[in-house]
Amino acid sequence: MEEQNGNNLKVEEVRIFEDFLVAVKDGFEADLERTQGSSERSSYLLQRRICRLYEHLLVVIVTCPVAEDMFHWQATIMGPPDSPYAGGVFLVTIHFPPDYPFKPPKVAFRTKVFHPNINSNGSICLDILKEQWSPALTISKVLLSICSLLTDPNPDDPLVPEIAHMYKTDRNKYETTARSWTQKYAMG
């Protein structure tokens, strides 16, 4: 019952945030209309601003420290629309090592996910969280990469070989199972 209440709270937070995004988008579009006829540069800059907003905010909903501990964050990621995770709300924890940004953060899903690169403990197999880490990477880019991984799994570097095999040999079964898990664990 406690898990269901947590899921309902997550869904409500997402609805509130979606309303916020619509308001921000409407404001940007109004600004864009006002700049028409003035300069093409202003219009171009506003269009880029809208694109960046959607690129960053529609994927990652909330990122914040947990209990004022700056080394422990929690993020909420929306399942990408064109994936079996669409409509899901996924909780992710982020632990920063003391030598961050020279070492990568440890990122893990708290919400169960059926995916070849995410195991039952929530660990994520993603090169930028290991050997391809760079201090230039931002948390926003890390979370966007995780969202991209949801859309495009890497079955050639799996954490769960059985799911990778299913992904390669029976894509329909993989997508059906992933959707089922999303409905069960990530959609209040």
N, C-alpha and C positions, 0 to 999 in steps of 0.2 A: 504494500500500500504506500509506503514511504517513497519508493521508486516512482510510482505513478504520480504522486503529488509533485515530485521533482520534475517529472516530464511535463506536467501541466504548467508548472511555473516556467520551464524553458520555452514552451510554446507561447505563453503569454508574453514573455520577454521578447521573443522574435516578432510577435504581432506589433508590439509597441515600437520596436526598432524599425519594422517595415513602414509603419506610419511616419516615423521620423524621416526615413529615406525618401518617401514620396513627397513630404513637405520640402525637404532640401532640394530634391530634383525639380519640383515646381518652381522654387525660388531661383534656381540656376536657369531654368528655361525662361522665366520672366526676364532675368538679366540678359539672356541671350537675345530675346525679342527686342529689348531696349537698345541693344548695341547694333542691331541691324540698321544699316544706313550710315552708321558712324564710321567705324573702321573695320576692315576685314580682320585685322590683327586681334582686336578685342573679341570678335566673334570666334575666331580660331582658338584663342586662349580659353574662352568659356567652354567651348566644345571639348577641348582637352580636359578641362577641369571636371566636367560631367563624366567623361569616360574614366578618368582616374578614380572618381568617387565610386562608380559602379564596380570598377575592377577591384578596388580594395574593400569597400564596405559591404558589398553583397555577399562576399565569401566569409569574411570574419566579422562576426557580430559584436562580440565583447572580448576585450583582452584587458585584464587587470590583475594587479597583485592580489594574492590571497592573504587576508588578515595582516595587511601592512608589511608582509614579508616580500621585499623587492626581488628576492631570488626565486620565488615560487609564484607563478602566474597561472591563471586559468583563462582559456579562450573557448568561445562557442563558434563552431563552424557550421554553416548551412551546407547541406548536401547539394552538390552541383546539379543544376536543372536537367542537363542531358546525361544523366547517369542513373544507375539503380538506387542511388542514395538521395535522389531528389525528394525534397520535403522533409528530410531528416535534420535533426538538430543534434550535433555531435559535440560533446564536451571533451576538451583536450587540456592536459596539464603541461606546464612548461617549467622546468627546473634549470636555473642558470648556475653554472659552476662558478666558484670564486674567481677563476681566471678568465671569465667571459669578458670580452668577445674573442679571446684567443683560442678558446675551446668552445665547441658547439653546445647549445642548450640540449637537455634531454626532454624530448617531447613525446607524449604518449596519449592515446585515446583513453578516456574513461568510459565512453559509450562503446558497447560491443559493435564491431564492424566485421562483416564477412568480406575479406579482401586478401589477396595473395601477399601483400606487402605489410599487413598489419596482423599481429598474432593475438592470441587470446588474452595476453597481458596488456594489450594496447600498444606494445612496442611497434615502431615504424621503421621499415627498411627504406631509407631514402639517403642517397649519396651525400647530399649537402648536410645531413646530420652526422656524417661520419667523415670519410676521407676527403670529400670535396668541400668541407666547411671553409669559409673565409670570414675573417672579421668584418668584411664589408657587407655581409649579408645582414639584413634587418629581420626582425621577428615577423613583420608583415610579409616579407618575401618568403620566409620559411613557411608561414601558414598558407600563403597562396600556392606554394609548391606542394604542400600536403593536399590541398583541395584539387590541384591538378592531378595528383596521384590517384585521387578518388575517381576522377574522370578517365584517366589513362593508366591503369595498373602496369607494373613492370613484372610480367610473369617469369622473366629470365633471371631475376634476382629476388626470389621470394623468401618470405619468412615462413610461409605456410605452403609447402610444395603441393599438397593435395588440392588446395584451392587454385594454385597456379595451373596445375594439370587440367582441372575442370575449366578454367578460363580459356585455355588453349584448345581443348578438345570438345567442349560442350558449352558454348557461350550462352545459349538460352538458359540452361540449367544454372549457370553461374549468376546471370542477371536476375533470374527468378528468386534464387536463394538470397542474393544480396538485397533485393527489394523486400523480401520477407523479413530479414533481420532488421532492415531499416524501419519497417513498420512496427516490428515488435519492440525494438530497443531505442529507437531515436524519434519516435512520433507519439508522444504522450498518449 
